[in-house]
Amino acid sequence: MSKKINLSGKCLALTNLWVMQFQHFGNFTSLFSKYTFLFLIFKFFLFKQLNLKNNFFVLDYKFFILKNEFFIVLTNFFKNFNEFNYFFNLLSSIWFKNFNFLSFRFLIFFKKTFYLSSDFLQSYISYLSKKLFYSPKKIFTLLFILLKKKLNQSILTTTKNGLKRKKIIGFKMQLRGRYELTKTAMAKITQIKFGKINSTDLKINVTFMNYFFYTKLGNCSIKIWLFSSF
């Protein structure tokens, strides 16, 4: 059987310059070491030392290099402008004092998301437990107060048909495990339902979040179901 070959695709790859193709004439090892150095410093050292997820509510971060430009895309939530300004000046200062000799342009893009997403709730719980050392029971109470205040709030979401507005109509929370001193060694369950939590309606969207705690008393977890309708 004869085999078909896509000649147009082959010629396109040979004649066109791809966006992510590095053009460097000389010692390629030196060029590759620069990129490796940047990625290692920012991904494995810088962000872990600053602990951005707990200190600045950075939910996700991505790095990529385009020609001589170094991009950082941050998905985050800032409570006010002063916090954003401090974070931006901190990254700029680290770059210009340590990496300015690499002749790269340093570009930062911030992608802001709705703060009642599952990623934000996990970062918020991590901040309360690891930074403020709150107990699981106290964190559970604070989460209930937060979600109760934001009930019936409208948000924008992306669907296959474009942008749509949806509203949080209810939530369900569950705290399960050994999270306080009791006479028995049995696990304890606390569950709260608030608002409309009908999961059988096709017009209702459910967002689920699960966070585990590892304490001296044992393991426990917080589960949250957010119900929203279009």
C-alpha positions as CSV (number, residue, x, y, z in Angstrom):
1,M,0.0,0.0,0.0
2,S,1.3,3.5,-0.8
3,K,1.6,5.9,2.1
4,K,0.4,9.5,1.8
5,I,2.9,12.2,2.9
6,N,1.8,15.7,3.8
7,L,4.2,17.6,1.6
8,S,2.7,21.0,2.4
9,G,3.1,20.5,6.1
10,K,6.7,19.3,5.6
11,C,7.6,22.4,3.5
12,L,5.8,24.7,6.0
13,A,8.0,23.3,8.9
14,L,11.2,23.8,6.9
15,T,10.5,27.3,5.5
16,N,8.6,29.1,8.3
17,L,10.1,30.1,11.7
18,W,8.1,28.8,14.6
19,V,7.4,31.1,17.4
20,M,9.1,29.0,20.1
21,Q,12.2,28.2,18.0
22,F,15.3,29.7,19.4
23,Q,17.6,31.4,16.9
24,H,21.1,31.4,18.3
25,F,24.4,31.1,16.5
26,G,27.3,30.1,18.7
27,N,27.6,28.0,21.8
28,F,24.1,26.5,22.3
29,T,25.1,25.0,25.7
30,S,25.5,28.5,27.1
31,L,22.1,29.6,25.8
32,F,20.4,26.5,27.2
33,S,22.0,27.0,30.6
34,K,20.5,30.5,30.7
35,Y,16.9,29.2,30.2
36,T,17.4,26.4,32.6
37,F,18.8,28.8,35.2
38,L,15.7,31.1,34.9
39,F,13.2,28.3,35.1
40,L,14.9,26.6,38.1
41,I,15.3,29.9,40.0
42,F,11.7,31.1,39.5
43,K,9.8,27.8,39.7
44,F,11.7,25.8,42.3
45,F,13.5,28.4,44.4
46,L,12.0,31.9,44.2
47,F,8.3,30.9,44.5
48,K,8.8,28.4,47.2
49,Q,10.9,30.8,49.3
50,L,8.3,33.6,48.9
51,N,5.5,31.1,49.5
52,L,3.3,33.0,47.1
53,K,0.3,30.7,47.4
54,N,-0.2,31.5,51.1
55,N,1.3,35.0,51.4
56,F,-0.1,36.6,48.2
57,F,-3.0,34.3,47.2
58,V,-1.2,33.3,43.9
59,L,-3.3,30.3,42.8
60,D,-1.3,29.3,39.7
61,Y,1.7,30.5,37.8
62,K,3.2,29.8,34.3
63,F,6.5,30.6,32.7
64,F,7.5,30.7,29.0
65,I,10.1,32.4,26.9
66,L,9.4,34.1,23.6
67,K,12.6,35.2,21.8
68,N,14.3,37.5,24.3
69,E,11.3,38.0,26.6
70,F,10.6,36.1,29.8
71,F,6.9,35.9,30.6
72,I,5.2,35.1,33.9
73,V,1.4,34.6,34.0
74,L,0.0,34.7,37.5
75,T,-3.5,33.7,38.5
76,N,-4.1,35.6,41.7
77,F,-6.4,37.5,44.0
78,F,-5.3,40.8,45.6
79,K,-7.4,42.3,48.4
80,N,-6.4,45.9,47.6
81,F,-4.1,48.0,45.4
82,N,-1.4,48.4,48.0
83,E,-0.9,44.6,48.2
84,F,-0.7,44.4,44.4
85,N,1.8,47.3,44.2
86,Y,4.0,45.7,46.9
87,F,4.0,42.3,45.1
88,F,4.8,43.9,41.7
89,N,7.7,46.0,43.2
90,L,9.0,42.9,44.9
91,L,9.3,40.8,41.7
92,S,10.7,43.7,39.8
93,S,13.4,44.3,42.4
94,I,14.4,40.7,42.5
95,W,14.7,40.6,38.7
96,F,16.7,43.8,38.2
97,K,19.1,43.1,41.1
98,N,19.8,39.5,40.2
99,F,18.9,38.7,36.6
100,N,19.3,41.9,34.7
101,F,22.6,40.7,33.1
102,L,20.8,38.0,31.1
103,S,19.5,40.6,28.6
104,F,15.8,39.5,28.8
105,R,12.7,41.6,29.0
106,F,10.8,40.7,32.1
107,L,7.0,40.8,31.5
108,I,4.4,40.0,34.2
109,F,0.7,39.3,33.4
110,F,-1.9,39.0,36.1
111,K,-5.0,36.8,35.5
112,K,-7.6,37.6,38.0
113,T,-10.3,35.0,38.8
114,F,-13.4,35.0,40.9
115,Y,-12.4,34.6,44.5
116,L,-15.0,32.0,45.4
117,S,-13.5,29.4,43.0
118,S,-12.2,26.1,44.4
119,D,-8.6,27.2,44.0
120,F,-9.1,30.3,46.1
121,L,-10.9,28.4,48.8
122,Q,-8.0,25.9,49.1
123,S,-5.5,28.8,49.3
124,Y,-7.6,30.5,51.9
125,I,-7.8,27.4,54.0
126,S,-4.1,26.8,53.6
127,Y,-3.4,30.4,54.7
128,L,-5.6,30.1,57.8
129,S,-4.1,26.8,58.9
130,K,-0.4,27.3,58.1
131,K,0.0,31.0,58.7
132,L,-2.5,31.8,61.4
133,F,-2.6,28.3,62.9
134,Y,-6.4,28.2,63.2
135,S,-8.0,24.9,64.1
136,P,-10.2,23.1,61.5
137,K,-13.3,23.9,63.5
138,K,-12.5,27.7,63.5
139,I,-11.7,27.6,59.8
140,F,-15.0,25.8,59.1
141,T,-16.8,28.6,60.9
142,L,-15.0,31.3,59.0
143,L,-15.8,29.7,55.7
144,F,-19.4,29.5,56.5
145,I,-19.5,33.2,57.3
146,L,-17.7,34.0,54.1
147,L,-20.0,31.9,51.9
148,K,-23.2,33.1,53.6
149,K,-22.2,36.8,52.9
150,K,-21.6,36.0,49.2
151,L,-24.8,34.1,48.6
152,N,-26.9,35.3,45.6
153,Q,-23.9,37.2,44.2
154,S,-23.7,37.3,40.4
155,I,-20.5,36.3,38.6
156,L,-19.4,35.8,35.0
157,T,-18.3,32.4,33.7
158,T,-17.0,31.1,30.4
159,T,-19.0,28.5,28.5
160,K,-18.9,27.0,25.0
161,N,-21.5,29.5,24.0
162,G,-19.5,32.5,25.3
163,L,-19.7,34.5,28.5
164,K,-22.7,33.9,30.8
165,R,-23.8,35.3,34.1
166,K,-24.5,32.9,36.9
167,K,-25.5,33.3,40.6
168,I,-24.5,31.4,43.7
169,I,-27.7,30.0,45.1
170,G,-26.5,27.7,47.8
171,F,-23.7,25.7,49.4
172,K,-23.1,22.6,51.4
173,M,-20.1,22.2,53.9
174,Q,-18.8,19.1,55.7
175,L,-16.1,18.8,58.4
176,R,-15.2,15.2,59.0
177,G,-12.5,13.6,61.2
178,R,-10.8,14.0,64.5
179,Y,-10.5,17.8,64.9
180,E,-11.1,18.3,68.6
181,L,-10.4,16.5,71.9
182,T,-13.2,14.1,72.9
183,K,-13.6,11.2,75.3
184,T,-14.0,8.8,72.4
185,A,-11.6,8.1,69.5
186,M,-14.4,8.1,66.9
187,A,-14.4,10.5,64.0
188,K,-16.9,13.4,64.1
189,I,-19.0,14.8,61.3
190,T,-20.4,18.4,61.1
191,Q,-22.5,19.3,58.1
192,I,-24.2,22.5,57.1
193,K,-26.6,23.2,54.2
194,F,-27.6,26.7,53.2
195,G,-29.7,28.0,50.3
196,K,-30.8,25.9,47.3
197,I,-28.8,22.8,46.9
198,N,-30.7,20.9,44.3
199,S,-28.1,18.8,42.3
200,T,-30.6,17.2,39.9
201,D,-31.5,20.3,38.0
202,L,-29.5,20.6,34.7
203,K,-29.4,24.4,35.0
204,I,-27.5,24.2,38.3
205,N,-23.7,24.0,38.3
206,V,-21.9,22.4,41.2
207,T,-18.3,23.2,42.2
208,F,-16.6,20.8,44.6
209,M,-13.6,21.4,46.8
210,N,-11.9,19.0,49.3
211,Y,-9.1,19.9,51.7
212,F,-7.2,17.6,54.1
213,F,-5.7,18.4,57.5
214,Y,-3.1,16.4,59.2
215,T,-3.1,17.2,62.9
216,K,-1.9,15.6,66.1
217,L,-5.3,14.2,66.8
218,G,-5.6,12.5,63.4
219,N,-6.8,13.3,59.9
220,C,-9.7,15.4,59.0
221,S,-11.1,17.1,55.9
222,I,-13.3,20.0,54.8
223,K,-15.6,19.5,51.8
224,I,-17.5,22.3,50.1
225,W,-20.1,22.2,47.4
226,L,-21.0,25.5,45.7
227,F,-24.3,25.5,43.8
228,S,-24.8,28.2,41.1
229,S,-27.4,28.7,38.4
230,F,-27.4,30.5,35.0
